[in-house]
Amino acid sequence: MISIAKRYGFNDARPISQLLIKQGIRASTRNWLDSLSNEEQQELWRQHLQKTSKKQLAIKYNVNSTTMKKALDMLSQKNDMIIVTTNYQKYNINRNYFKKIDTHEKAYILGFLYADGSIRRNKHGVNGFECQVSEVDKDMLEKICTEMNTPVERIEKRKGQPFFNKRQDRQYISKDSVRLKIEIKEIGEDLVTLGCLPQKSLILKYPSFKQVPLEFQGSFIRGYFDGDGSLIYDKQQNRYAGLVLLGTEDFLVGVVDFLQLDLQPKYSKRDNVWSIRINNVKNICLFYQKCCKDSSIFLIRKHEKFQEFFASIKERGYDEFGNR
């Protein structure tokens, strides 16, 4: 196509491709895509990110659905598509963010993604990640966007969906949620290198010092706790009664070793999950001191629960370290 264009005095293939399209002659997907200017390709990608369906895009651009699907797959692999266009403003997403865990913020977000993130894949392999949380925790996705220089407009609202609880033999509606997707190959591959694997729920391992240096592991655990941990409130005793963290046996052994606690993960056959539970006030305070104190990034909802916990133990005569 390019050689034909040059024969007729054009520097690129767009005029020829556009002429063929006007005459009803379909060129290859690559030639059709090349017939669009960079600005037009950015606009096509923007509409795709804003959830315009492939069918609607195919009609708008006068191509068939198969061509549009192939074109979008090609655009997803192009480096210049890393510059995301939202409301016609360009944002340079930091695609090197997870090359090295060298800040507490990076360690925290990695921990949060270990718990609540998932690696995205397409036919070409790993191509980024997504993270979906309850709508009340939208602030966490906004913090991830800020850290990675990503527009918050990429956070999508999702309505609650019906699901069936086999144990209770009942159907429920899940809570409304929000989701952040970042479809950049390098970021997905870096996360895998750091141990955040696809389909990780049963194979997750605690990171090595090479993946997360010791000085940042407290922040990493705090991120994981904000995703898959909780402070348990006992309504009968009217106080917080424990701290629970879910995960694989290997991962939880790593957490216990870091905290230097005399605990063993326990397995629930009914729920098919491993967990550790810290019931001792002093050990809960130890967890906070090692993982949460003076933190710059956290899930607001769980941070507030810790403040309630410390207020309650103060009334019972404990200090911030769990001593009386």
MARDREN-138710 format. One record per residue: y, z, x of N, C-alpha, C, O in turn; residue in three letters. Coordinates in steps of 0.1 Angstrom, whole numbers, plus 5000, padded with zeros to 4 digits. Last residue first. Example, Ala and Ser with C-alpha at 12.3 -4.5 7.8 and 13.67 -1.06 7.14 Angstrom:
REM MARDREN-138710
497850715128498950715137500050795129501150805134SER
494350785132495550785123496750785132496750855142ALA
//
This chain:
REM MARDREN-138710
497758014996498358114987498958234996499458324990ARG
497957665003497757795007498357894997499357864991ASN
498457394999497357454992496957594996495957644993GLY
500757305009499557275017498257335010497157325016PHE
502757384993502457234993501257205002500757095001GLU
501357694980502457614986501957464987500957434981ASP
500557864949500157784960501457714966502457694960TYR
501057994925501158064937500757994950500658054960GLY
501057864901499857944904499958014917498958084921ARG
503357714904503357814893502157914895502258034891GLU
502357534922503457624926503457744916503657854920LYS
500657384907500057474916501057574922500757684926ILE
502557234892501557324885500957424895500757544891SER
503957084910504657184902503757284896504057404895ALA
501856924920502457024929503357134921503357244925PHE
501356774897500356854903500956964911500557084911PHE
503756634893503356734883502256824889502256944885GLU
503556474916504756574915504356674904504756794906GLN
501356324910501256414921502456524920502256634924PHE
502456184889501356274886501156374898500856494895LYS
504256024902504756124892503656224889503956344887GLU
502555854915503455944923503956054914504056174918HIS
501455714894500655804901501455904910501056014912LYS
503755564886502955644877502155744884502055864879ARG
504555424909505455524904504655614895504755734895ILE
502755364938502755334923503455454916503055564917LEU
504755314967503755374960503855334945504855274941PHE
506455324998505955244987504755304980503855354987ILE
507055525016508155435012507755345000508555284994SER
506055865019505755725017506955645012507755695004SER
506056145023507156065029506855915028507355835037ASP
502556175017503856235020504856135027504456065036LYS
500056035015501156015006502556065009503556005005CYS
498056105033498155965028499455935020499755815019CYS
498156365042497656265051497956115047498156025055LYS
499056505020499756525033499456405042500256355049GLN
497156445000498556404999499256405012500056315015TYR
494856555012494856415008496356365007496756265013PHE
495656825012495356755024495456605022496056535031LEU
495756874984496956884992496856805005497756745010CYS
493056854980493956764973495256754980495856654982ILE
492257074995491856944999492656834992492856724998ASN
493357284980493757274994493357124999494157065006LYS
491957264956493357244956493857214971494657134973VAL
488857094952489557204959491057174960491457064965ASN
487756854944488156964934489057074940489757134932ASN
487356524947487956644955488456744945489456714937ILE
484756304946485656384938486056504946485256584952ARG
483855964951484056094957485056174947485956114942ILE
481355724940482655794939482655914948481655974951SER
479955414931479955524939481355594938482355524934TRP
478355274901479555284910479355414919478855514914VAL
477055234877476755144888477955154898478455044902ASN
477055404855478255314857478155214869478955134871ASP
474555514857474955464844476155364846476255264839ARG
474355594883473455484879473955424866473855304864LYS
476655684905476355694891475555574887476055464887SER
476455864936476255734929475955764914475155854911TYR
478956014958477856024948477755894940478755824937LYS
479756074992479855994980478656014971477556024975PRO
480256405003479356295003479556214991479656264980GLN
482356605025482056545012481056435014481056365024LEU
484256765042482856775041482356735027482056815018ASP
486856555057486356645046484856655046484156555050LEU
488556385071487756495078487356605068487656725070GLN
489756165063490356285058489656405065490256525064LEU
488155975076489555985079490156115075490956175082PHE
485756025063485856045077487256055081487656145090ASP
486355955037485956095039486156125054486656225058VAL
486655675040487755755035487555905039488455975044VAL
484155605049485255585058486455665054487155715062GLY
482655655025482355735038483555715048483855815054VAL
483755455009484155595007483755685018484455785021LEU
482655225020484055245020484455385018485255435026PHE
479855265016480455245029481955275030482455345039ASP
479655284988479355404996479955385010480555485015GLU
482655154971481255144976480955264985481855334989THR
484455344946484355234956482855214960481955264952GLY
486955574935485855494933485755394944486755354950LEU
488055914936488255774942486955704940485855754943LEU
489756184921488556094921488955964927490055904924VAL
490656514921491056384925489756304927488856344934LEU
491156784897490456714907491056574910491956524903GLY
492656904877491356974881490656894892489656944898ALA
495757004864494956904872493756964879493957064885TYR
495657184833496057164847495257054853494257014848ARG
494557304810495957264810496457254824497557304828ASN
491957344804492557444814494057414815494757494821GLN
491657134786491257274782491957374791492357474786GLN
492456904800493256954789492957094785493857164780LYS
492656834833491756904824492556964812493357054814ASP
493156534849493756644842492856704832492256634823TYR
492656394880491956424867492656544861492756654867ILE
494156124896494156274895493656304881494156254871LEU
492355834909493155904899493156054901492156114906SER
491955504922491755644922492555704911493355644904GLY
492355224927491055274922490855424923489755474924ASP
495155194933494455094925493155154919492855124907GLY
495955414946496855374935496155264927496455244915ASP
493955414966493955514956494755474944494355494932PHE
494855204982493555194975493455294964493055264953TYR
497255314991497255184983495955174976496055134964GLY
496255535006497155554994497155424985497155434973ARG
494855395026494155475016494955505003494455494992ILE
497055285040496055195034495255275023495055215012PHE
498355515048499055435038498055335032498155305020SER
496355605066496755685055497455605044497155625032GLY
496355405085495155415076495455505064494955495053GLN
498155355105498455305092497355335081497555285070PHE
497055465128498355515124498755465110499655525103GLU
494755305132494655445128495955495122495955565112LEU
495054965120495155065131495255205125495655225113PRO
492954765105493954855101494054965111493255055112VAL
491354605122491854545109493054635105494154575101GLN
490654775143491254645146491954585134493054525135LYS
489454985130490755005136491454875140492754875140PHE
488054835100487954885113489354915118490354885112SER
487854935065488354855076488154925089488255045091PRO
484854985047486055045052486554965064485754925072TYR
483654715026483454805037484854865041485854795039LYS
482154594996483354635003483154735014482354835012LEU
480254514979480054494994481154535002481154515014ILE
480754514953479554584957479354574972478354634977LEU
483254384950483054514944481854584949481854714949SER
484054134960483954244969483454374963483154464971LYS
484553854956483553924949483054054957481954064960GLN
485953794989485753744975484553824969483653864976PRO
487354075007486453965005486353914991486753994982LEU
489254205029489354185015488654065011489253955010CYS
489154205057488054275050488154265035487354315028GLY
490854045071491154195071490154265062490354395060LEU
489853795066489753845080489953995080489354075088THR
490853785040489353785042489153845056488153925058VAL
493553765045493053875037491553895039491054005041LEU
493653515058494053635065493553765058493053855065ASP
492953345037492153355049492453485057491453545062GLU
495253385020493853415015492853435027492153525027GLY
497253285036497253425032495853465027495453575031ILE
496553015039496553105051496553245047495853335054GLU
496652905013495452915020495453015031494553095032LYS
498253034985498452984999497253015007496853125009ILE
499053124958498053024961498452964975498852844975GLU
499253414942499853344954498853254960497853294966ILE
499853564912499053474919499853414931500953364929LYS
499953854893500653784904499653694911498553744916LEU
500053964859499353904871500253834880501153764876ARG
499854224835500654134843499854084855499054164860VAL
498654304802498654314816499654214822500254134815SER
497854504774498554394779498654414795498754524799ASP
494454644772495954654772496554524778495954454786LYS
491854504752492354554764493854564763494554494755SER
490254604723491254514728491854574741492454684741ILE
486754644717488054694720489054574723488554464726TYR
483754704700484654604705486054664706486554734697GLN
480854904708482054884701482954774708482854754720ARG
478855054721478554954711479754924702479654924689ASP
479255204743479655264730479355174718479655204707GLN
478055034762477655174761477955234748477255314742ARG
479354794758477854804755477454944753476654984744LYS
482254694745481754804753480254824749479954884739ASN
483754374746482654454740482154564750481754534761PHE
487154284742485954294750485054394743485454474736PHE
490054084736488954164731487754164741487554074748PRO
493054124757491854044752490754134746490554244751GLN
496554134758495254204758494254114752494454044742GLY
498453874775498153964763496754024764495853964771LYS
500253874804499053834798498753934786498754054788ARG
502953744824502453844813501253784807501053664804LYS
503153694859502853644845502453754836501753844840GLU
505353654885504553754878504353704863505353684856ILE
507153474894505753444895504853544889503653514887ARG
509553594894509253504883507753464883507253414873GLU
509953714918509253794908508953714895508153754887VAL
509353514947510053534934509353614924508153584921PRO
508653684978508153594967508953624954509253734951THR
508553835001509653734999509253634988509353514990ASN
506854035003506353905007507353795005507053675007MET
508154254992507654255006507354125011507554095023GLU
508654164966509754194975509354184989509954134998THR
506054144956506854024957508054044967508353954975CYS
505354414957504554314965505454184967505454134978ILE
507054514938507254554952506454464961506954434972LYS
506054384915507454354919507654394934508354324941GLU
503654514913503654364916505054324921505154234929LEU
504554764906503854744919503854594923504054564935MET
505854744882506654774893505954754907506554714917ASP
503854714863504454594868505354624880505454534889LYS
502354904850502454914865503054784871502754754883ASP
502254844824503054964828503254974843504155044848VAL
500454634823501854604822502754724826503854704831GLU
497854674847498354704834499854674834500554694844SER
497354384869497454534866497954544852498454454846VAL
495954164893496254184878496254334876495254404879GLN
496453934918496354074915496854104900497954064897CYS
495053684939495753724927495553874925494553934930GLU
495353464968494853584961495653594948496653534945PHE
494153174985495153274982494553394975493353414977GLY
492052994989493352934988494353044983495353004976ASN
488852915003489853025000491252964999491652885008VAL
487852584994487652715000488652814995489252794984GLY
488052354980488352344994488152475001488152475014HIS
487752424954486652344960486852324975485952284982LYS
489152754956488952624949487852544957487152604965ASN
489653104951488952994958489052864949489152874937ARG
491353414957491153294949490553184958490753174970ARG
490353744957490553634965490353504957489253494950ILE
491954014940490853924942491253794949492353744948SER
492954364938493154224941491854144941490754194941GLY
492454634936492854554924493154414927493454344917ASP
491554724962491154784949491354694938490354674930ALA
492554564982491154604983490654654969489554624965TYR
495254574973494454454971492954474973492154414966LEU
495854834983495954804969495154684965494554674954PHE
495554795010494754885003494754864988493654864982GLY
497654605014496254565017495254655010494354615004LEU
499854775008499554655000498154605002497454564992ILE
499654955030499555005016499154885007498254894999TYR
499954795052498754865051498554915036497454905031ALA
502654705047501554605048500154675046499354625038LYS
503954955049504054875037502854775036502254755026GLU
503555035075502955115065502955035051502055055043HIS
502754755097503754845090502954925080501854885075THR
500954585107501754665117502854745111503754785117ASP
498354385105498854505098499554595108498954665116ILE
498854045107498654165115499254285106500354275101LYS
498953845088498453815101498053935109497053935116LYS
500053875063498853955066498253915079497053945082PHE
502353705063502553855061501253935065501454045070TYR
502753445066502153515078502153665076501853745085ASN
504153355045502653325045501953385057500753385059ARG
506553445027506053485040504553465041503853565037ASN
508253185010507153295009506653315023506453225031ILE
511253105005510353085016509353205016509653315021ASN
512252954975512053074982510953054993509952984990TYR
514752764958513652764967513552904974514552964978LYS
515452694924515852764936514652774945513552794940GLN
514752594899515452504909516052574921516852524928TYR
513252784887514652764882515452684892516652714894ASN
511452764916511552834903512952834899513852884906THR
509352634939510552604932510552674918509652654910THR
508152744970507952734955509352714949510352784952VAL
506852614997508252644992508152624977508152514972ILE
504352524998504552665000505952704996506152824992ILE
504452254998504352324985504352474986504452544976MET
504452175023505752185017505652245003506752274998ASP
501652165029502452265034503852285027504352395026ASN
499352085003500452045011501352165016501652255009LYS
497452164986497052175000498252135009498152145021GLN
498452124961498152264965497852274979497952384985SER
498551854959499851924962499552064966500252124974LEU
495851794954496451744967497751824970497951864981MET
495651904929494851954939495351914953495351994962ASP
497451734915497751874917496951944927497452034935LEU
495951494917497351504923497751654925498251684936ALA
493751554902493551524916494951544923494951594935LYS
494951584877494151694882494051674898494251764905LYS
496051324873496951444874496151554880496751624889MET
493651174872494651144882495551264884495851304895THR
492551274848491851284861492751264873492751344883THR
494451204828494251344832493551364845493851464852SER
496450924838495450984830495151134836495651164846ASN
500150904835498850884842497750944834498051024825VAL
502750954827502150824824500950794833500750684838ASN
503951194829504051114840503350974839503150904848TYR
503451304803504851294808504951194819505951124820LYS
500651304803501351224793502751194798503251084797ILE
500151484824499651344825500351254815500651144819ALA
501251714814501851654826501451504827502151424831LEU
499551764793500951744790501651674802502451584800GLN
497151814807497251704798498651664794499051544794LYS
497752034823497551904829497651784820498151684823LYS
500452234808499052194809498952054816499851974817SER
502652444824502552324816501152264819500752254830THR
502952674840501852674830501952554820501352554809LYS
504652684860505152744848504152714836504552734825GLN
503252534879503252684881503752754868503452864866LEU
503852274869502452324869502452474870501652544863HIS
506552264874506052264860504652314859504252384849GLN
506452264902507152374894506652384880506352484875ARG
505152024907504552154911505152274903504452364899TRP
507151844898505851844892505151974895504552034886LEU
509251914916509451934902508051934894507852014885GLU
508051834940508451974938508552004923508152104919GLN
507951554935506751634937506951784935506151854929GLN
510651504933509851484922508551554923508051604913GLU
511451554960512051634949511151624936511051724929GLU
509951364973509651504976510251594965509551684960ASN
509151094949509951154960509551304962508851364954SER
506150924943507051024939507851074951507251094962LEU
504250774954505350704948506450794943507550754939SER
502350944963503250894973504450824967505550804973ASP
500850954939501551074944502651034954503751084954LEU
499750704939500650744928501450854933502650864930TRP
498250714962499350614962500250654950501550634952ASN
496350914955497250924966498450834966499550874969ARG
495150794933495950914931496850934942498050974941THR
495650424933494950554936495850674934497050664934SER
497250264905496950274919496150404921495850474911ALA
496950074876496850214882496450204897495450154900ARG
499249884860498249874870498150014877499150064882ILE
501449854843500149904837499049904847497849914843GLY
503749794854503049684849501649724843500849644839GLN
504550044862505349984851504549874845504649844833LYS
502850074884502650154873503350104860502850104849ILE
503849874901502449864896502249944884501649904874LEU
506349994907506249864900504949834894504749794883LEU
505650224920506350234907506250104899506150104887GLN
504450114943503650194934504350204920503650194910SER
506749984954505549904950504749984940504249924930ILE
508450204959508850094950507650014945507649974934PRO
506750374977507150414963507650304954507150294943ARG
506050335003505250264992505750294978505250234969ALA
508850265025507750345020507150275008507550165004ASP
510750075032510250165042509050255038508350315046ASN
510449725024510649865020510049955031509149925038PHE
510049455028511249515033511549655028512649705029GLY
507549355022508649315013509949395016510949395008TYR
506049465041506049315041507249275032507849165034ARG
506049735034506849685046507049535046508049485051LYS
504349725012505749765010506649715022507749665020ALA
501949665024502549575014504049595013504849505012ILE
501549895039501749765046502349665037503149575041SER
501250085019502450095028502649955035503849915037ILE
498850005008500050005000501350005009502249935006MET
//
